Amino acid sequence: MVYFYAVFIAGYFLLPMASGHRKVYYVLVLPAVLALWRELAQFYRNNALAQLLLLYSVYMMCSLAWTADFAPVPALQALGYALCVLSFCYISGYLWVRQADRMDMLAHRATWLAAAAAAVSIVAWYLQNPFPASRLEPLGVMHHQNKAASAYGVFLVLCMHYVFTQRGRENRVVYSLLALVLLSLVVFTQSRTAMAGVSVGLIVLLGYRALGVAAAGVATMWALMAANPNIWLHRVGDFSFRPGIWQQVLTDMQDYWWFGHGYLINPKVQAYGKLFDHAHNSYLATLRDGGLVGLALLLAILTVAAYQAWQLYRARGERIYLALLLYAMTSVAMDYDRLLVQPKELWLFFWLPVALIMAVYPVSQAPATVRYPGHNQ
C-alpha cells in the first residue's frame, strides 16, 4: 500500500497527463484502500474529525437530490469523487501513523522530487518563453499556475520544516536549497493565491523569521507581473474582480440559504460583464451547493482540525500540522471551487493536511511509545 501510494504522489510531478495520473489512483490505490476497509474502520473508530469528514461528504452528496441541474452521469461521477476523497484522507492518515518510518522517508523524498521537478520546469519553460515576465506552467499533471503553485507550496512549507528540525548542518543546507528552488517556482508562476498561502504557512511555522521570505517572494512576484504590461493590466489593474464574484454568489443565494442549490448546480458566475468559471472561493462554493448546513459542516471540520493541530503544537512543539492546515485554509479562500473532486492538486494542499491531523492527534494522546513522522521533533 505504501508503494502504491508513493507512485501516486510521485505521479503529480512525473506523469505528463492528468487522466493517466487519475488512473494510477483508480487502479492501484483505491482497490487497495477498499481491501483495507476493516483496518481503516478500526483505526478511525470514535475519531471525531473522521466522522465529521464522512458527514460532510454524505451531506454534500445528498444535495444531489435537490439540484436543479441533476443528471444521472454527473451525479454518479460526484459520488465517485467523494468516495475517492474519503479514501485518500483515510489511507493518508492511516499510513502516516502505521507505517511511520516508510512515510517519513516518503515525505523527505517527495520534497526532493518536488524541488527537482520545479528546477526542470523553470529551465524548460524559460527556454521557450520570455524570462521573467511570462507565467511559468510547471511540468507534470499540474498545468494551471494557481493549482500547481499551491501544490508545490506544500512542499516548500515542508522543506522549511526540515530546515529547522533536521540534525546536521549539511542536511539544513540541502533543505534550504530545495526550499529556494520551490519558492522560485511559486514566485515564477505569479500566483497570488499560492503566495498568500505560503506566507501564512511560513509565518506559523517560522514566526518572525518568515517575514523576510514572504516579503521577498511577494515583492519579486509583483515585479515580475509589472514586467509584462498585459499581465499587469489583467491581474493587477483588475485585481478586485474576486469581490464582485463573491458578491454575486451571495446574491444568488436568495431563497437557498439553508440547503443550497445542490451539488450539481452550474458553478459559473456572471460578474463585471464577464462569465467566470467558478466561485474563486471554496467556502462560498460550499455555501452555494450545500447552504448554511454544508458550510457549517466544512467549518466544523476545519475548526476541529485547527484545535487538534494547536494541541499538537502545545503538547509536542510540532508546528508543521498547524502550518499546513492554515496554508490549506488560506489557499481555498482565494481561489478554487468544489472540494470533493477527482484526483487533483487540491488533494495535496487541502485534504492532505486534514488527513494527517485526523490520524496524528488521537495517537498523540496515546503513550509516548507510539511513533509517527515528526514525533518528538
QUIPENOR-V470325 format. One record per residue. RES is the residue in one small letter. SS is DSSP state (~ for helix, > for strand, _ for the rest). PSI is psi as a letter, one per 40 degrees, with the letter a starting at -180 (* if undefined). Layout:
# QUIPENOR-V470325
res:RES ss:SS psi:PSI
res:RES ss:SS psi:PSI
This chain:
# QUIPENOR-V470325
res:m ss:_ psi:d
res:v ss:~ psi:d
res:y ss:~ psi:d
res:f ss:~ psi:d
res:y ss:~ psi:d
res:a ss:~ psi:d
res:v ss:~ psi:d
res:f ss:~ psi:d
res:i ss:~ psi:d
res:a ss:~ psi:d
res:g ss:~ psi:d
res:y ss:~ psi:d
res:f ss:~ psi:d
res:l ss:~ psi:d
res:l ss:_ psi:h
res:p ss:_ psi:e
res:m ss:_ psi:h
res:a ss:~ psi:d
res:s ss:~ psi:d
res:g ss:~ psi:d
res:h ss:~ psi:d
res:r ss:~ psi:d
res:k ss:~ psi:d
res:v ss:~ psi:d
res:y ss:~ psi:d
res:y ss:~ psi:d
res:v ss:~ psi:d
res:l ss:~ psi:d
res:v ss:~ psi:d
res:l ss:~ psi:d
res:p ss:~ psi:d
res:a ss:~ psi:d
res:v ss:~ psi:d
res:l ss:~ psi:d
res:a ss:~ psi:e
res:l ss:_ psi:e
res:w ss:~ psi:d
res:r ss:~ psi:d
res:e ss:~ psi:d
res:l ss:~ psi:d
res:a ss:~ psi:d
res:q ss:~ psi:d
res:f ss:~ psi:d
res:y ss:_ psi:e
res:r ss:_ psi:h
res:n ss:_ psi:f
res:n ss:_ psi:h
res:a ss:~ psi:d
res:l ss:~ psi:d
res:a ss:~ psi:d
res:q ss:~ psi:d
res:l ss:~ psi:d
res:l ss:~ psi:d
res:l ss:~ psi:d
res:l ss:~ psi:d
res:y ss:~ psi:d
res:s ss:~ psi:d
res:v ss:~ psi:d
res:y ss:~ psi:d
res:m ss:~ psi:d
res:m ss:~ psi:d
res:c ss:~ psi:d
res:s ss:~ psi:e
res:l ss:~ psi:d
res:a ss:~ psi:d
res:w ss:~ psi:e
res:t ss:_ psi:h
res:a ss:_ psi:d
res:d ss:_ psi:f
res:f ss:_ psi:h
res:a ss:_ psi:h
res:p ss:~ psi:d
res:v ss:~ psi:d
res:p ss:~ psi:d
res:a ss:~ psi:d
res:l ss:~ psi:d
res:q ss:~ psi:d
res:a ss:~ psi:d
res:l ss:~ psi:d
res:g ss:~ psi:d
res:y ss:~ psi:d
res:a ss:~ psi:d
res:l ss:~ psi:d
res:c ss:~ psi:d
res:v ss:~ psi:d
res:l ss:~ psi:d
res:s ss:~ psi:d
res:f ss:~ psi:d
res:c ss:~ psi:d
res:y ss:~ psi:d
res:i ss:~ psi:d
res:s ss:~ psi:d
res:g ss:~ psi:d
res:y ss:~ psi:d
res:l ss:~ psi:d
res:w ss:~ psi:d
res:v ss:~ psi:d
res:r ss:~ psi:d
res:q ss:_ psi:f
res:a ss:~ psi:d
res:d ss:~ psi:d
res:r ss:~ psi:d
res:m ss:~ psi:d
res:d ss:~ psi:d
res:m ss:~ psi:d
res:l ss:~ psi:d
res:a ss:~ psi:d
res:h ss:~ psi:d
res:r ss:~ psi:d
res:a ss:~ psi:d
res:t ss:~ psi:d
res:w ss:~ psi:d
res:l ss:~ psi:d
res:a ss:~ psi:d
res:a ss:~ psi:d
res:a ss:~ psi:d
res:a ss:~ psi:d
res:a ss:~ psi:d
res:a ss:~ psi:d
res:v ss:~ psi:d
res:s ss:~ psi:d
res:i ss:~ psi:d
res:v ss:~ psi:d
res:a ss:~ psi:d
res:w ss:~ psi:d
res:y ss:~ psi:e
res:l ss:~ psi:d
res:q ss:~ psi:e
res:n ss:_ psi:i
res:p ss:_ psi:h
res:f ss:_ psi:h
res:p ss:_ psi:e
res:a ss:_ psi:d
res:s ss:_ psi:i
res:r ss:_ psi:h
res:l ss:_ psi:h
res:e ss:_ psi:h
res:p ss:_ psi:i
res:l ss:_ psi:i
res:g ss:_ psi:a
res:v ss:_ psi:e
res:m ss:_ psi:g
res:h ss:_ psi:d
res:h ss:_ psi:h
res:q ss:~ psi:d
res:n ss:~ psi:d
res:k ss:~ psi:d
res:a ss:~ psi:d
res:a ss:~ psi:d
res:s ss:~ psi:d
res:a ss:~ psi:d
res:y ss:~ psi:d
res:g ss:~ psi:d
res:v ss:~ psi:d
res:f ss:~ psi:d
res:l ss:~ psi:d
res:v ss:~ psi:d
res:l ss:~ psi:d
res:c ss:~ psi:d
res:m ss:~ psi:d
res:h ss:~ psi:d
res:y ss:~ psi:d
res:v ss:~ psi:d
res:f ss:~ psi:e
res:t ss:~ psi:e
res:q ss:_ psi:i
res:r ss:_ psi:i
res:g ss:_ psi:h
res:r ss:~ psi:d
res:e ss:~ psi:d
res:n ss:~ psi:d
res:r ss:~ psi:d
res:v ss:~ psi:d
res:v ss:~ psi:d
res:y ss:~ psi:d
res:s ss:~ psi:d
res:l ss:~ psi:d
res:l ss:~ psi:d
res:a ss:~ psi:d
res:l ss:~ psi:d
res:v ss:~ psi:d
res:l ss:~ psi:d
res:l ss:~ psi:d
res:s ss:~ psi:d
res:l ss:~ psi:d
res:v ss:~ psi:d
res:v ss:~ psi:d
res:f ss:~ psi:d
res:t ss:_ psi:e
res:q ss:_ psi:f
res:s ss:_ psi:h
res:r ss:~ psi:d
res:t ss:~ psi:d
res:a ss:~ psi:d
res:m ss:~ psi:d
res:a ss:~ psi:d
res:g ss:~ psi:d
res:v ss:~ psi:d
res:s ss:~ psi:d
res:v ss:~ psi:d
res:g ss:~ psi:d
res:l ss:~ psi:d
res:i ss:~ psi:d
res:v ss:~ psi:d
res:l ss:~ psi:d
res:l ss:~ psi:e
res:g ss:_ psi:a
res:y ss:_ psi:d
res:r ss:~ psi:d
res:a ss:~ psi:e
res:l ss:~ psi:d
res:g ss:~ psi:d
res:v ss:~ psi:d
res:a ss:~ psi:d
res:a ss:~ psi:d
res:a ss:~ psi:d
res:g ss:~ psi:d
res:v ss:~ psi:d
res:a ss:~ psi:d
res:t ss:~ psi:d
res:m ss:~ psi:d
res:w ss:~ psi:d
res:a ss:~ psi:d
res:l ss:~ psi:d
res:m ss:~ psi:d
res:a ss:~ psi:d
res:a ss:_ psi:e
res:n ss:_ psi:h
res:p ss:~ psi:d
res:n ss:~ psi:d
res:i ss:~ psi:d
res:w ss:~ psi:d
res:l ss:~ psi:d
res:h ss:~ psi:d
res:r ss:~ psi:e
res:v ss:~ psi:d
res:g ss:~ psi:d
res:d ss:_ psi:f
res:f ss:_ psi:d
res:s ss:_ psi:e
res:f ss:~ psi:d
res:r ss:~ psi:d
res:p ss:~ psi:d
res:g ss:~ psi:d
res:i ss:~ psi:d
res:w ss:~ psi:d
res:q ss:~ psi:d
res:q ss:~ psi:d
res:v ss:~ psi:d
res:l ss:~ psi:d
res:t ss:~ psi:d
res:d ss:_ psi:e
res:m ss:_ psi:e
res:q ss:_ psi:h
res:d ss:_ psi:e
res:y ss:_ psi:f
res:w ss:_ psi:d
res:w ss:_ psi:d
res:f ss:_ psi:e
res:g ss:_ psi:a
res:h ss:_ psi:e
res:g ss:_ psi:i
res:y ss:_ psi:e
res:l ss:_ psi:e
res:i ss:_ psi:i
res:n ss:_ psi:h
res:p ss:_ psi:e
res:k ss:_ psi:i
res:v ss:> psi:h
res:q ss:> psi:h
res:a ss:> psi:i
res:y ss:_ psi:f
res:g ss:_ psi:e
res:k ss:> psi:i
res:l ss:> psi:h
res:f ss:> psi:i
res:d ss:_ psi:d
res:h ss:_ psi:i
res:a ss:_ psi:e
res:h ss:_ psi:f
res:n ss:_ psi:h
res:s ss:~ psi:d
res:y ss:~ psi:d
res:l ss:~ psi:d
res:a ss:~ psi:d
res:t ss:~ psi:d
res:l ss:~ psi:d
res:r ss:~ psi:d
res:d ss:~ psi:d
res:g ss:~ psi:e
res:g ss:~ psi:a
res:l ss:~ psi:d
res:v ss:~ psi:d
res:g ss:~ psi:d
res:l ss:~ psi:d
res:a ss:~ psi:d
res:l ss:~ psi:d
res:l ss:~ psi:d
res:l ss:~ psi:d
res:a ss:~ psi:d
res:i ss:~ psi:d
res:l ss:~ psi:d
res:t ss:~ psi:d
res:v ss:~ psi:d
res:a ss:~ psi:d
res:a ss:~ psi:d
res:y ss:~ psi:d
res:q ss:~ psi:d
res:a ss:~ psi:d
res:w ss:~ psi:d
res:q ss:~ psi:d
res:l ss:~ psi:d
res:y ss:~ psi:d
res:r ss:~ psi:d
res:a ss:~ psi:d
res:r ss:~ psi:e
res:g ss:_ psi:e
res:e ss:_ psi:h
res:r ss:_ psi:e
res:i ss:~ psi:d
res:y ss:~ psi:d
res:l ss:~ psi:d
res:a ss:~ psi:d
res:l ss:~ psi:d
res:l ss:~ psi:d
res:l ss:~ psi:d
res:y ss:~ psi:d
res:a ss:~ psi:d
res:m ss:~ psi:d
res:t ss:~ psi:d
res:s ss:~ psi:d
res:v ss:~ psi:e
res:a ss:~ psi:e
res:m ss:~ psi:d
res:d ss:_ psi:a
res:y ss:_ psi:i
res:d ss:_ psi:b
res:r ss:_ psi:i
res:l ss:_ psi:d
res:l ss:_ psi:g
res:v ss:_ psi:i
res:q ss:_ psi:i
res:p ss:_ psi:h
res:k ss:_ psi:i
res:e ss:~ psi:d
res:l ss:~ psi:d
res:w ss:~ psi:d
res:l ss:~ psi:d
res:f ss:~ psi:e
res:f ss:~ psi:d
res:w ss:~ psi:d
res:l ss:~ psi:d
res:p ss:~ psi:d
res:v ss:~ psi:d
res:a ss:~ psi:d
res:l ss:~ psi:d
res:i ss:~ psi:d
res:m ss:~ psi:d
res:a ss:~ psi:d
res:v ss:~ psi:d
res:y ss:~ psi:d
res:p ss:~ psi:d
res:v ss:~ psi:d
res:s ss:~ psi:d
res:q ss:_ psi:e
res:a ss:_ psi:i
res:p ss:_ psi:i
res:a ss:_ psi:e
res:t ss:_ psi:e
res:v ss:_ psi:h
res:r ss:_ psi:i
res:y ss:_ psi:i
res:p ss:_ psi:h
res:g ss:_ psi:e
res:h ss:_ psi:h
res:n ss:_ psi:e
res:q ss:_ psi:*
